[in-house]
Amino acid sequence: MPPMSIMDESLHAEASAEKGDNSQWRPRFQDRLVSMMISGMWLIFLYYPFVASLKLDSPLRELGLANTIAFAVAYLYGMAHATAVYPKGHAPPYRRNLVTFLVALALVGTLVIIFPFAVTAGSLLIYITALAIYTLPARLGIALGLLGAGSVGLLALPSGDFLGFMLFGIALAVYIAGVLEIQLDRRKEQEARNARSAAILDERERVARDVHDVLGHSLTVIAMKSELAGKLVERNPTRAQEEIAEITRLSREAISEVRATVASLRFSDLADELAAARVASKGAGLTLKVSGTADDADPGHRILFGWVLREAVTNIVRHARATRVWVEIESAAITVRDNGRGFAVTQTRGNGLRGLRERVEKAGGELIITSGDSGTTLRAQIGKSKSD
């Protein structure tokens, strides 16, 4: 019965606000339609209450048929979002799902009162089990699903016939499949959190090394030149002024390098950067097309791919004069392509792409940049992608 399971700080603030409002994101109509079609296959078990309703006299017959149809609609509506994969920052509509569950439960109660047959009640409670386990929060769904499956057994097994055992077996299979799916989702979330924590620790170590290298060298030179300038103030004022000017230059360079290092700490994962890229593209008048989702990327690569996407979109918005941007996400690779003016890759300057290349290579990957009159393609690949 269950369906088969799918550049600056202001930009990030706007993207976060957009993601934080669940009304801003809904599963695609095609996904909901497929979910309802798959769930609808199991409506065959409504054959029992439907036939039982036809055998009743009016007005119970009409009431039974109306309740059966209403229950089917409530079930399909509830299961329409069951297979959706919600982006980070969005939660399934649990409040609406709970209302749908309670409506379906009330309709089941009405049908059981109209024709109190154990087989009919058992077949209806299978749907209640599925709604609970697949649409409600995990703990509540597991508890109510167990209650639903147990109720099917209490109603159907005493009959001792094959149909009763079959209904209980289906209810138990629905419940077990749902619990296993919940546990699998929890494991995936834990693996993603572990990967994020490992990436954060690696980045902290990198920043610590960068700060040590930058400040260690710069401050040592500044200290030596300051001492020299102090000695030259009286003996050779002109030379002292030159040393002070050099100290000023070195200080500014150190400040710039520290700022660049600190800026690299402001990172988000791929889901955050996808949201920010959409905001940035819209603001710049770009048409952005994304193939794949953040969940398609390996959890251990998502933060790195977020950096890649941020740097690529920032450069496109600032320099490319493009009108369209394509992003393709794979398990071990991300590709960003635009149709703007290209640039000489061999003459690339600045810390952005150089630092990005270092990060990708440190992760055991390769950053490939091709550029020409038709646009620029930037691809970060870790090992070999699925397409290779």
Secondary structure, DSSP 4 states (H G I P E B T S, - for coil): -PPP----HHHHHHHHHHHH-GGG----HHHHHHHHHHHHGGGGGGHHHHHHHHTSPTTHHHHHHHHHHHHHHHHHHHHTTTT--PPTT----HHHHHHHHHHHHHHHHHHHHHS--HHHHHHHHHHHHHHHHHHS-HHHHHHHHHHHHHHHHHHHGGG-SHHHHHHHHHHHHHHHHHHHHHHHHHHHHHHHHHHHHHHHHHHHHHHHHHHHHHHHHHHHHHHHHHHHHHHHHHH-HHHHHHHHHHHHHHHHHHHHHHHHHHHTT----HHHHHHHHHHHHHHTT-EEEEES-GGGS-GGGHHHHHHHHHHHHHHIIIII--SEEEEEE-SSEEEEEE-S----GGG--SHHHHHHHHHHHHTTEEEEEEEETTEEEEEEEES--TT-
